[in-house]
Amino acid sequence: MSDRPAILGGAPVRAGKSWPSWPQSDGTERRRLQAVLDSGAWSSAQGEEVERFVAEFIEFQGARHGIAVTNGTHALEAALTACEVGSGDEVIVPALTFVATATSVMSVGATPVLVDVDPASCCIDPAALGEAITDRTRAVIAVHLAGRACDMDALTSLCADRGIALIEDCAHSPGTRWRGRRTGTIGEAGGFSFQQSKLMTAGEGGMVTTELGATPTSAVSGTAPGITTSSTARTCG
């Protein structure tokens, strides 16, 4: 193997080889999909599959609470809402990330503030973050890029000292650990994506995990049209 990457003149590692297809599936997915179709309970309000998945996922991650949502962008929006981020606030995000990290901030009425990343990790640079904090800063979104965790020791200390919320963008990091704790369980909340290109995919979907004392009503309401109770409870009291 060459000491230099192909882009700099080294020998390509996969010359003449095709890449494996993604996502991959077998009969298991087909059987589970057919079972849901046959049940007639296609909505998470009636079916049990989503609730079961949430329980298994937060157990795997070691999170206290979880909420299934439509996608990773929605997960970040719900996390920001749970942390009471809104109009007039600033949220610091890394410059190297998918656009949704910033647009989710705009969706709740706040202003994203981009800061540089550490070139060694490609994750948000704690020093750059510290310089960007103002009296309007309400939260930080730490993106665990390509499965690599941010420096959560530095980020949790900095956010605690300045009294700002720490939200984890875990779209790339289900299962990733920082000092024994899985991502999405270190800050106030974490947002996961199950979009087609992700390591764990359902084609689309997302999850909010939170370490707050209870699942915030604002986050639950944000995943439905203002609804925080079941249809039976709303109808029958």
N, C-alpha and C positions, 0 to 999 in steps of 0.2 A: 504494500500500500504506500502511495506517495505521501511525503510529509506535507505537501501543499494541497489545498483544496482545488478541485477542478477549475473553479472560476479564476484561479491564479496560475493556471498552467499545469496543475497536477493531473494524474490519471483519474478519470471518472470511476467511481466505485461500482456504478450500475450500468456501465457501458453495454449496450445490446440486450439489457434485461428489462422486462416490463415490471411495472409496479403492481402490487396486489390491489384488487378492487376494495373499495370501502363505501358503505358499511358491508359487513359480511353477516350472513344469516344461514340458518338451517331450518329443519322442520320444527324446532322449538317455537320460534317466532310465529310461524304459520299456524301452529296449533293454538297458541295463546290468543292470537288475533281472531281465529275462527270461534273460539270459546266466547269471546266478548260479543262478536256478531250474533251468535246463536242465543246469547242471554237476553238480548233486547235492551240491556242496560248500557247504552253507549255513552251516557253522561256520567261524569264523576259524582254528580248529585245522587244518582241511583246505583251505580256500580260500585264494586269494591276494589278494583285493580289499582286505581290511583292512590287510594288510602293505604293499601298494602305496600305499594312501592315507596310512598313517603316514609312509612314506618321502617322499612328495611334500609332505605337510603340513609336516614338520620342515624340509625343504629350503626351502620357501617362507618359513617363519618365521625360518629361520636358527638353529634349535635344534640342540643336540648329540644329544639322545635324545628319543624319544617313545614313549608307550604308549597304545593305544586302550582306552577304557573305556566303560561303559554310558551315562554321562551326565556333566554338569558337576559335579554334587555328588560323584559317585564320584571324579572327577578331583582335586578338592580333598582328599578323604579320603586318596587315594593319595599326594598331595604331602605332606600332613601326616605320614603314616606314614613316608615316605622321609626326612623331616627329624626323625624320632624324637620327635615330639610325642605325649604320652600323658597318663595320669592324673596329676593334680596340677599340670599346666602351664596357663598362660594364653596365649591367642592374641588379639591385638588385631585387631579388624575394624571397618570403618566402619559407622556407624548407617544410612546410606543404601545399601541393597543388597538383593538377594533373600535370603530367609530361609536358603537353603542355605549361604551363606557362614558363617553362625553355626552351623547344625546340623551341618555337616561337622566342625566343631571338637568339638562334643559327641559325635559318633559315634566319635571316637578317644579319648574319655574326658577331654578337656581342657575348659577353661572359656573361652567367648568373652567378651571385654571390648570393649564398644562405645564408640567415640569419635566425635566430631563430624567433619563434612566441611567442606572449604573451600567457602564459598558461591559462589565464583567459578568453581570447576571441578566441584563436586559430588563430588569425590574426597576420600579420607582426608586430613585436615589434619595435616601433619607436626608442628606445634606441639602439637596435642592428643595425638597419638601419643606424643611425647616425655614428656608429663606422666603418661601412663597406664602407662608401663613400670615393672614391679616386679621383684623378684628371682625371681618365678615365670614371668615372660614368656619364652616359648620361641620364639614366631614372630609375624609380622605377615602378615595377608592384605590386600594392596593391590588394590582393585577398580577396574579401568579402566572407568568408567561411560559407557555410551552412546558408545563408541568413543573417548573422551578418556583419554589416558594420565595416570596420577598423576604427581606430582613425584618421579620416580625418582632424581634427583640427591640430594634431601633424604632420601628413604627409604633408599637404599642406604648413604649415609653414616651415618645414625642407626643402622641395624641393624648395620653393621659395627663401629661404635664400642661398641655394647652387646652384641655377640656373640649376636645373635638372627637366626633365619632369616627371609628375606623370600620370601613366596609370592605369586604374582600370580594374581588371579582375572580371566581373560581371556575370560569368557563373551561380552562385548560387543566384543572388540577384536582379532579376527584381522586381521592386516595393519597394525594401528596401530603407529606408530613413536615412539620417544623418542630423540632425538638420533641417528637413523640405525639404531637397534636395534629390532627388533620386540618387542612385548610377549610375555611368556612366556620370554624369553631373558636377562632382566636380573637377576632374583632367582634363588634356588636352584631354584625350580620354578614352573611355570605350569599353570593348569587352564582348559581350553576346553570350551565346550558347543556341541553341534550340534542342540539342541532346536528345535522347529518355528518358534519366533518369532525365532530368531537370524539374523544376517546370512548365515552359512554354515550351512545346515541339511541334516540327513539325516532329519529327523523326530524323531530322538532320537540320543544318542551323546555322547561326550566324548573328550578327549585330555589326557594329562599330558605336558608338556615339561619337561626338566630340563637344567641346565647342570652338574650334578655330574659327576665324572670318569667314572662308568659308570652305567648304568641300575641304580638300587638294587634289590637282590633283594627288599626289603620292599615296594617299590612294585609290582613285577611280581607277587609273591605275592598282593598285595591285590586284583589284578584277576581272580584265579581262585581256586578253593577250595584255597588253600595250595600251588598247583602252580607250580613255577619252571622245569620242563623239559618237553620234548615227550613225548607218549605213547610214542613209539618209544624215546626215551632211558630213560624209566622202566621199560619192559618189557625192553629188550634190554641196558641198561647202557651 
